[in-house]
Amino acid sequence: MKENFTIASFFSGCGGLDLGFENAGFKVVYANDIWKGCQKTFEYNHQLPLDTRSIEKVKSEDVPEVTGFVGGPPCQSWSLAGAMRGIKDPRGKLFYEYIRLLEEKKPYFFLAENVSGMLSKTHKIQLLRIIQEFNKVGYTVSYKLVNAADYGVPQDRKRVIIVGYRKDLGIQFVFPEPNKNKVYLRQALGDLPPSLPAQKNNRANKKTPIPNHEHFIGSYSSMYMSRNRKRSFSEVSFTIQAGGRHAPIHPASPDMIQTGVDKWKFKSNQHEYRRMSVRECARIQTFPDTFIFFYKNVADGYKMIGNAVPVKLSQAIAEKIADDLINIKDVHIKRGKIECQIPLLQH
C-alpha cells in the first residue's frame, strides 16, 4: 500500500518535493536542511522536526529505514563533484555525503533534481560522472530534462530529474507522459486580489488578509530591465527564481517594450508595475494556500519558494514511483517466496 511507503528528505528547504510525495501517499519520516531560515516553515507545514545539522554530521543510524531518498545537493556541489574536486571543496563534498548515506542505507529508490544547465556541453560530462557514482553504489539510473509546465505547473521551469531504483528490484524508472492540459496564469492567479507591498526594507507585511500575499518593493536594476519580465494571463509564468528582486511582473501590469539588445523599458509609469507576491509565486510553484511561509524579510519567502521543486511536478513523479513499487510487491506475492529475487517492501 502506498501509505506504507516512507521517505527521507535531504536539502529539504521548505519541502515542495516532500509535499508532492506526501500528496502521492508517501510519508516523510526524516528531513534535513542546514538553513534554519526554512525550519519553522517546514516544521509547521509537514509536522516533522527538521534536522538542521550539516549533512556531513548526519550518520546513517540517524536516518530511519525508508523506502526512498529525495532531494539533491545544491547546484555548485554537483558541478564540483563532477569535476572530481568534490572532496577538497566543502560544497562539492555535499554530493559525496549524499552518496555516502544512500550507499549505507540502501533505500529502494532515490530522486534528485538539478538545473537544466547540467545537460549543457560544459557540464554534461560532470552529470555522467555523477550518474556513474549512483550506479557504483547499486542503482539503475534514469534521467531526463523535464519542463514543469508539462505536469500541471503554470510555469516554464526546466530541470534535470534523476531517479534511481536499487538494482535488485530489476526495473528502471520511466518518466510519466506530459499532461496535455496546461495550466495558465489566469487559472493560477485569477481569483487573488491585489497584493500589498512589503514593509520598509522589505520586511514582512503582517496586515495581508491572505497569508504571504505581499510583494517585494524597490528599484528595478539594469539586469532586471535587460529582458522581458512580464507574461500575460493566457501564458505560463517565467521561472520563479529564489529572490524577490527578480520576481516576474504581475500579468495585470502593462507590457514591457524592447528598446535594444538586452534592453527593455516599462510601457507606462513604473508605479503601474509590481512584482508578483510571495503567495503568487507559491501558487505558480503549485503550493496550496494552506501552506504558510514564515519569514521576517520577504526575500526569505521568495528564496524558499524559488528553491523548491514544484509540488505538482514532484507529485507526478512520486505517483509513478509508487505505482512501480506496488507492482513489484504484487509480482513478489504472485511468484511466491523462494523463486522471486525482488524483495517485498515492508515499510
N, C-alpha and C positions, 0 to 999 in steps of 0.2 A: 504494500500500500504506500502511496506517495507520502502520507503523513508520517511514515516511519523513516523517511529519508532526512538526514541531517547534514549540515554544512558547517565548516569553519571558514571564517571570512578574514582576509588579511588586507591591509591597506584599505580599510573599510570606509573611511570618510564618514559621510552621513548615512550611507547604507542604501544607495539606489540599487546596486547589484543585489544586495541582500533582500530588499523588498520584492524585487522581481521573482527571486527564488521562493520567497515566502508565499507570494501570490500563486505560485505553481505547486504549492503543497509541501515545500521543504521547511525544515525548522532550523533556524540559526542557533547554534549552541555555543559558539565561541566567536569573538570578533576582536581584531587587533588594529590599532592605528596610533601612531606616535603623536599626532596632532591633537592636543587637548581642546582646541577650538571647536572640534566637532563632537566632543564627548557628550555634552548634555543633549544635543540633537539626536545623536544615535541612541543613547540610552532611553530617552523619552519615547521615541517612536518605535523602538524594537523591544523595549522592556528587557534589556540584556546589558549587563555590565560590559564596558569597553576596556580591554586591556591596553593601556597607553604606554607600555614599555616598548623600546625598540625591538624589532623582530630578532635582532642579534641576541637578545636576552631571553627569548622565549625558548624553552626546552620542549622537546617532543612530549614529555609527560604532562606539560601544561595544557596541551591541546587534547580535547576528548576524542574518543574514537568516533569518526564521522564517515558519512557516505562520500563526501566530496569536499574539496577546497575551492574557494572562489576568490578572485582578486588577483592583482598582479603588481609587481614593483613599479615605482614611478618611471617615467619615460627615460630619464637620464641613466638610471641603473641598467636598463635593458641595453642601451647603446654602449655603455661602458663594459658591461658583461660580455656583449657580443664581440667587442674589440679585444677581449681577453685581458682587460685591465681591471676587471671587477674586484678581485681580491685586494688590490692595492688601494682602490678608491672606495671611500665609505658608501657612496651612492651605489656603485656597482655591486658592492658586497650584499646589498639588499636582495639582489636577484639570487645569489648563491644561498642566502639564508632561507629564502622561499623554497628553493630546490632541496635544501637540507631537510626541512620539515616534511616536504612532500615525500622524499625518499624514506624517511624514518617512520612516518605514519601510514604510508601506502593506502590512501583512500581510493575508492573505486574510480573517481574521476577528478579532474581539476578544470577550471576555466580561468583564463587570463585575458586581459584586454589591454590594447595599446593603440597609440595614434597611427593614422594611416601612413605616416612617413616611414614606418618600419618596412614598407614594401618598396620604397624608393631604391634606385640603383645604389645609392650611397650606403643604405642600411640593410639591404636585403641579405647580404652575407652574414650580418650580425644576427638577423632573425633566424636564419637557417642554423646557425651555431647554437642558438638558444633552443631551438626545437630538438637538436641533437642531444642537448643536456636533458630535456624532458624524456627523450627516448632512452637515454642511458639509465635513467632511474626507474624504467619499467612501464612507460606509457606509449600507446599508439596515438599519434597526434594528428589533428586536423586543424587547419587554419584558413581564414577567409577574410577578405575585406568586405565589410557589410556597411550599408547605409541605414541608420536608424529609421529614416523616413519610410523604408520598406516594411517596417514592423509596427505601424500604428503610432509612430512618434512624429509630431509635426515639426520636423527639423532635419535639415541636411547635416548629418553627422556621420562621417566615415571613420570607422575604427577597425583595427585588426582584432579579431576574436580567435583565441586559441583554445581548443578543447581537447583534453586527453583522457582516454579510457585505459585503465590498467590492462596490460597485455593479456593477462589470463582470462579476461572477460571474453576475448575473442571477437570483439566488434570494433568498428571505427565510427566516430561521430559524423553524421551527415547533416549539414545545416538546413534548417526549415526553409521552405519556399517563401519568398516575399509575399506580403499581403497586398493584393491588388487595390484595395480600398484605402487610399491615403487619407490622412487627417491633416487639415489645413488650419491656419492661424485663426480663422473665424470660429471654427469648432472648438479650438483650444481656449481662446481668449474672449470670444464674443459676448459672454454673459458677465464679464467683470466690469465694474465701474472704474472710472479713472483712479489712478493710484495717487498717493500723497508723496511729496518729496521727503527725503531723509532730513533729519535734523542737521544743525550746523556741524561741520566736519564729518558729514556722512555718518552721524550716529543714528541708531535705530529710532524710528518714529513710533512711539508707543500709543499713538492715537489712531492707528489704522483699524477700521472696523473689520477688515479681513486680515487675518494674520499674515505678516510679511509683505503686505501689498504697499510697498514703498519703493521709490526709485532713487538711484544714485544721482547726486547733483554735482555740478562742476563743469568746467570748460571742456570743449572738445579739442583734443590735441591734433596736430598735423597728421599724425599717424592714423588717428580715427578718421580724419577727413580725406585720407588717401584712397578710400574705396566707398562703395555704396553700403550703407548700413541699414537700409530700410526695405522690407518686403511687405507686400500687400496682404490683406486678409485672405485672398484666394491662393496664397502660396504657403509653402512651409518656411519656417524660420531659417536664418543663418545659424551656424553652430553656436551654441551657448558656451561662452568662454568662462574661465574661472576668475572673473574680475568684473566689478561693476562699471569701471571706466569704459570698457569696450563692449558693454551690453548693447544689443541691437536697438535701433529706434522702433518705437511702437508703431504698428501698422496704421493707426489712425492719424499719424503725423503726415504732413505734406511730403512729397517725394524729394529726393536729393537729385542734384544736377551735376553731371560730369563736365568739368571745365578744362581738363587736360589729362595728360598721362599721370595716373595716381593722384589726381586732384578732383575733389568733389566739393560742392557747397550746398547749403540749405536753400531751398526754393523761396522761402519766406523768412520771417523773423525767427530768430533762434528760440524765442520763448514758446513757439508753437510746436517745438520738438521736445520729446523726452525719451530717455532710455526706458527699456522695459523694466518693470519692477521685479523684485526678488520673487514674488509669488508668480508673476507671469513667466519668468524663466523656469520656475519649478514646474508650472503646468506644461511648458514646452518640453521639459525633461520627463513628463508624464508622472510626476509626483501628485498624489491626491491632495486636496485642500486640507485634509485631516492631518497631513504630515507637517509638523510645525518645526521651523528652524529657529534656533536660539543664537543670538549674537548681540554684541554691543555696537559693532561697526558693521554697516551693511555690506562692506567689502567681504567680510567673512561669510555672509549669507550667499553672495554670488559665488564665492570660492567653493563652498561646499557643493552647490548645485552644479557648477560648471565642471567640477572634477568627477561628478557621479556618472555612472552608466545609466542611460535612460531606463526607467523601470520597465516599460513595455518591451523594449529590446531584450532586457535580461529575462523577462518572463517567457518570451517566445522560445529562447534557447533553453531555459530551465524546463519548460514543458516537454521539449524534445528529449532532453536528457532523462527526465522522469519516465517517459514512455519507453525509452531504450532499456532502462534498468528494470522496469516492470516486466518487459518481455523476457529479459534474462532470467528473472525469478520464475516466470511461468515455464520457460524451457527447462529449467532445473527440476521443477516439480514433475513435469511430464516425462522426463527421461529417467527419473529415479535417482537413487543416492550414489551409486558407485561409478557408473559409466560416464556420468557428466563431470567435466572438469571445471565448469563455471560455478563459482561459489554462490551460495544462497545469501542474499542480503539480509542482515539481521539487525539493522539499525532502526 
